[in-house]
């Protein structure tokens, strides 16, 4: 089972929520969508 981290980042004063999973040295795949809960759509992939 892969651990999933739930994080926020401050981008120009805006708090942005994101999820990350996998090995830190592995290639990165960024999944973008327009809805606040969009990362939930990719939960099985993450």
SEGUMI-629319 format. One record per atom (N, C-alpha, C, O): residue in one letter; x negated, y negated, z. Coordinates in steps of 0.02 Angstrom, whole numbers, plus 50000, padded with zeros to 5 digits. Example, Ala and Ser with C-alpha at 12.3 -4.5 7.8 and 13.67 -1.06 7.14 Angstrom:
residues 2
A493405028450390/A493855022550390/A493405016550390/A492885016650423/S493585011250354/S493165005350357/S493554999850394/S493304994350402/
This chain:
residues 46
X499585005950000/X500005000050000/X499564993850000/X499084993350039/X499714989149957/X499334982949952/X499624977749999/X500234976750001/X499194974450037/X499414969050080/X499594962950038/X499254961349989/X500134959650057/X500364953650022/X500304947850071/X500534948250128/X499994942350049/X499914936450090/X500404931150066/X500474929950006/X500734927850113/X501194922450099/X500844916050120/X500684915250179/X500734911550074/X500344905550088/X500674899250061/X501144899550021/X500424893550084/X500624887150057/X499994883150042/X499464884150072/X500054878649995/X499504874249977/X499774867149971/X500344866249948/X499384862249991/X499584855249983/X499304852749917/X498704852449907/X499764850849872/X499574848349806/X499854841349798/X500454840349789/X499414836349803/X499614829349799/X500194827749846/X500664824249827/X500154830249907/X500674828849958/X501284833249953/X501744832449993/X501294837849907/X501864842449898/X501664849349924/X501144851949904/X502074852249968/X501924858849995/X502164864149946/X502764864449931/X501704868249921/X501854873349870/X501774880249902/X501254881749931/X502294884449896/X502274891249923/X502044895949868/X502234895249810/X501634900949887/X501424906049839/X501274912549877/X501174912549937/X501274918049840/X501104924549867/X500484927149830/X500394925849770/X500074930749866/X499494933749833/X499394940849859/X499564942349916/X499114945049817/X498994952049836/X498414954649795/X498244951949742/X498104959949820/X497564963249784/X496884961149810/X496814957049855/X496394964149780/X495704962849800/X495484955749779/X495624953649723/X495144952149824/X494934945349808/X494464944949748/X494434939749714/X494094950249734/X493614950149678/X493904952949613/X493554953549563/X494544954649613/X494874957349553/X495094951549507/X495154945849530/X495214952849443/X495474947649398/X496144944949424/X496524948349458/X496284938749407/X496874935249431/X497414935149377/X497274933949318/X498024936449397/X498614935949353/X499084931049386/X499334932249441/X499224925549352/X499654920249378/X500334920849344/X500374920349283/X500864921849384/X501544922549357/X501934916249374/X502054914749432/X502144912549323/X502494906249333/X503234907049315/X503414910749270/X503644903449352/X504354903349339/X504634896949368/X504284893649407/X505214895049351/X505494888649372/X505894888649436/X506124883349457/X506004894249468/X506424894549527/X506004895449590/X505494898949587/X506204892349647/X505814892949709/X505714900149732/X505204901649763/X506184904649718/X506124911549741/X505854916149686/X505934922249690/X505534913249635/X505324917249577/X504824922649594/X504804927849561/X504404921549644/X503914926749661/X504254933049684/X503974938449681/X504874932349710/X505254938249730/X505414942649669/X505484948749675/X505484939549610/X505624943249549/X505054947949531/X505164953149500/X504444946149551/X503854949949533/X503614954449591/X503054957049587/X504024955349643/X503804958949703/X503554966049689/X503084968249722/X503854969549641/X503634976249626/X502974976249588/X502574980949593/X502854971049550/X502224970349514/X501664968349561/X501094970749555/X501824963949608/X501324961649657/X501144967449701/X500734966649746/
